[in-house]
Amino acid sequence: MITLRNQTAFAVPANLTPMSQAEIEAYARRIRAEAIADLVYSAWIALKGAGARVKGYLAQQRALHELNGLDDAMLRDIGLNRSQIPAAVAGLIERPASLAVNENTASAVRLAA
């Protein structure tokens, strides 16, 4: 049986010297091992990605649950109303710098001045 000993990157023969049966079997084993390794690596990367997405989803659900558990006064303290909770958890609402200041501290400063 005549097969190719070397191939270029585009599967074009580099030379046409015949291979022995032992060389063909060794080549087939190597290619099979590389294919299995690539499959295992791809599956591992896919599982890691799926795990990260599940972890993010669970974190969002915990945040929604915790924010929905707050009363309206506490939500007002952090600059949200109940209808803004899903957008805040999704990261669509940014707090302006003026809201980052504690309102109680600001009123105490105004009273002292």
Beta strands, then each sheet from edge to edge (+ up, - down):
end
